[in-house]
Each structure stands twice: as structure tokens, then as C-alpha cells.
């Protein structure tokens, strides 16, 4: 549908403008005022996304809330925006997580508060831009621009090795994206436009499709990240502040997965089909091998970071089996991972604020002094392990069903991931939360306050609601994903 009110532009630019205003008027000597200004900006940014959801027609796969204005006429590039049943969820998730991040940094960030809050607000607008862009050049601008705020967040507010982690994050993602730019330029020379729908409909030979797929893979696989180009993620997570880890896991990893759905599959369907075996193999390595790597970690952040790689392996696995069950499971896993991984990094951040250590061995018996916190911690860990009635179960279960439908043995290998997920999640909970108190600093820890309870409670509501009643999510995405499957099934050769 089209609308006279540019809701998508508001979803992009309200947080960006709010971030700029916080940057201009916020100061460390007026910390409360700065924080409240950022929170108001984040809440308003979320509110302007709600009309998109309530006005969305889930019975059609057509792009809705379309805005199309000529941008760079010489290159036939337009400021072209729209949402379908796939992208709408990530617009809402991005805006919601921004509120969580602002609240999470309320007390822990005491220096450069305005710059910190502004970076997340601006990043939020840029990420929404990635999900709603229907012009290739516009998509690329938003996609690359997201690197700048996250680079600053890690490099300024990160841990002792923050500069190394920030450079590694930036270089990995930037170098991969350069090949994507070449692919976009080639598609422009073939079609004479940067319109993504035109690219998807373009008739391409197998060799061009193969080269385009490889070029797009270079950017999107790094961003997911897929094995073996995942090594930047643990370093980035360990060094990033809590808010940075939340956004990185909850939203930024989804940019790469979304790129596969919007570009790789529909533009190069024949190459996608022929390379599906390789993509499934790489996904299974991530699901199984990286799950085993997570088990041996002694740093909580690294453990959850590696578990993120394993969970995103479910996503790419679901994409390349080419059945609706696996595809819906993959998108559900993306949404669930946004809530669950964000909640896990938040929980680790709350522990770090009290003890200033992420080492599992420095804890034990936390339930004796923080029972409210441990209740949430156990819930989110269970969701991370794929416990039924939590959001983590829905996506993984559907992907496993899709894998069995595709090939029984692949389905069996995929199902083993539930064992590894339960192993690293439950073992971490056991060592951190239960047993006797062995350290004096644990004995002195205080339970979560009202603000922290509110943040964890909001995330818990979505984790449970999505796990108990997933139908509203699958209903919205079903028609769009079905159309994508039908498009990929038609050869361009």
C-alpha cells in the first residue's frame, strides 16, 4: 500500500534527528537530561513504526508503505522505500532494541553520555534504512553507513583491546562489501537502474549469476557471520560495551541474513540452487562445530558470541533448503535471536557491572544473592537452548522440520545442535548461578533494580509470547516468503 504519511522515512530519520539533537544539546554535566532526551527519542522512534505494523496487509506479498522519489537521476537511482512481510519485523525489532539499549546504558555510561546515546540512535535509523531500501544504491549507502556508529561504539566505549576489535570488525565487513558494490555496478550496467525489483526480474546467464552470488556472499556471509569468516565476532562482542553487544547480536547480524533474502536468492536463483549444498555444509559446520567451540569457553561473552554464530547457522541453513517450512523457521530464528541474544548479553552486562569480570570461574551461587536476576537469566538461557514455549524453540524446530523434509540425514545432523545448545547454556547457568558462594565479591552483589527488572521483563514477555503464540509472526511473513520461493524456483537460464 501507499500512504500520504511517510512512515518509513519517519522510521529512518526520527532516530537520526533525535541522535543529532542529543549530540548538540546533551552534556555530561547534565547527565539525567541527556539520558531522558535519548530515551524520549528512542520511544518516539519506536512509536512511528507502529502504524506500519497496524496498517500492514498480510494477505499480499507486494511492497507496502511505498515511497519513491528520484534521488540521483543521472544513474536512475531513487529514494525508494517499502516493506513486505519479511522486512517489517526487523523495522519493529530495531526500534524496540534501541529503547532497550538506551535503558541498559542509563547508569553504566558516565562519560561522553551524549555521544554514546546519539551513536545508537543514529545507528538505529541507518539499520531501518537497510531493511526498507528498495534501491540498490540506497541500500548500499545505509548498509555501509551502519559500520561507522558501531566502529565508534566499540572503539570509544569498549574494553582494553577495543581498538583492535573495532579495526577487525570494520575491515572484515568493509572488504566484503567492496565486492558487493562491484556486483551492484554490474547489475546497473545490465538493467540501467538500481531498482531492486528490476534486478530480481533481470534475465542473467549462469556465469553472471555465479559471480554475483559470490560477490554478494562476500558481504553477507561476513555480516551473518558464517563459518569461516566469523572470527571478528567474538572479539567485537568481548570488547564492545553491553549496548554494543546487544545491537550487534540482535540487529546487525540480521543485515547479512536479510541480504541473502533480498538479493542473493531472487537475483541469482540458479546459482543459489547449484551452490545450496556448499551453503548447507557451511551452515552445518556453524551449527555443530561452533556449538562445540562455545562449550569450552570460560568467558561468558565469548560463549554467547559463539552461540550466536551457531544460531545464525540455523538461519542460513533454512534459506538454502528451498522449502517454506525451513524458510519460515529461518526468519523466525532471526527474530527470536534478536530478543534472546540481546537478553543474554544484557544479563552478562549486569553481572559485569557488579563484579567487573566475565570469567565464569569468578561467579557461583549468584542465585543466593540475586534471585530475581537468576530467574530471568535461566529463562533466557533456556530460550537460547531452544526450550519449548520460548521463542528459541520455534525457529529451530521449523528449520529442523524443513531439514528433514529436504534430507533426513541433514535433519538429523541439524537436530544434534539442540544437544550442544543445551550443553553450553545449562553448564554456564550451573557454574554462574548455582552452588555455594565461593567468592566474597559474589556475596556482596545486589539484585536487579526496578529499571533492570523492567528491561529484562520486556524482553521476557516477547520471548514467551513468541514461543507460545508464534502464529501472528508466521502469518505476516508467509505470503512474502512463499512468493520468494516461487521466484527462486523459476530458472533464468
C-alpha positions, 0 to 999 in steps of 0.5 A: 500500500501507499500512504500520504504519511511517510512512515518509513522515512519517519522510521529512518530519520526520527532516530537520526534527528533525535541522535543529532539533537542529543549530540548538540544539546546533551552534556555530561554535566547534565547527565539525567537530561541527556539520558531522558532526551535519548530515551524520549527519542528512542520511544518516539522512534519506536512509536512511528513504526507502529502504524506500519505494523497496524496498517500492514496487509498480510494477505499480499506479498507486494511492497507496502508503505511505498515511497519513491522519489528520484534521488540521483537521476543521472544513474536512475537511482531513487529514494525508494522505500517499502516493506513486505512481510519479511522486512517489517519485523526487523523495522519493529525489532530495531526500534524496540532494541534501541529503547532497550539499549538506551535503558541498559546504558542509563547508569553504566555510561558516565562519560561522553553520555551524549555521544554514546546515546546519539551513536545508537540512535543514529545507528538505529535509523541507518539499520531501518534504512537497510531493511526498507531500501528498495534501491540498490544504491540506497541500500548500499549507502545505509548498509555501509553507513551502519559500520561507522556508529558501531566502529565508534561504539566499540572503539570509544566505549569498549574494553582494553583491546577495543581498538583492535576489535573495532579495526577487525570488525570494520575491515572484515565487513568493509572488504566484503562489501567492496565486492558487493558494490562491484556486483551492484555496478554490474547489475546497473550496467545490465538493467540501467537502474538500481531498482531492486525489483528490476534486478530480481526480474533481470534475465542473467546467464549462469556465469553472471549469476555465479559471480554475483552470488559470490560477490554478494556472499562476500558481504553477507556471509561476513555480516551473518557471520558464517563459518569461516569468516566469523572470527571478528565476532567474538572479539567485537562482542568481548570488547564492545560495551553491553549496548554494543553487544546487544545491537550487534547480536540482535540487529546487525547480524540480521543485515547479512541474513536479510541480504541473502533474502533480498538479493542473493536468492531472487537475483541469482536463483540458479546459482543459489540452487547449484551452490545450496549444498556448499551453503548447507555444509557451511551452515552445518559446520556453524551449527555443530562445530561452533556449538562445540567451540562455545562449550569450552569457553570460560568467558561468558561473552565469548560463549554467547558470541559463539552461540550466536554464530551457531544460531545464525547457522540455523538461519542460513541453513533454512534459506538454502533448503528451498522449502517454506517450512525451513524458510519460515523457521529461518526468519523466525530464528532471526527474530527470536535471536534478536530478543534472546541474544540481546537478553543474554548479553544484557544479563552478562552486562549486569553481572559485569557491572557488579563484579567487573569480570566475565570469567565464569570461574569468578561467579557461583551461587549468584542465585543466593544473592540475586534471585530475581536476576537468576530467574530471568537469566535461566529463562533466557538461557533456556530460550537460547537452548531452544526450550519449548514455549520460548521463542528459541524453540520455534525457529529451530524446530521449523528449520529442523522440520524443513531439514528433514523434509529436504534430507533426513540425514541433514535433519538429523545432523541439524537436530544434534545442535539442540544437544550442544545448545543445551550443553553450553547454556545449562553448564554456564547457568550451573557454574554462574548461578548455582552452588555455594558462594565461593567468592566474597565479591559474589556475596556482596552483589545486589539484585536487579533494580526496578529499571533492570527488572523492567528491561529484562521483563520486556524482553521476557514477555516477547520471548514467551509470547513468541514461543507460545503464540508464534502464529501472528509472526508466521502469518505476516511473513508467509505470503512474502516468503512463499512468493520468494520461493516461487521466484527462486524456483523459476530458472533464468537460464 
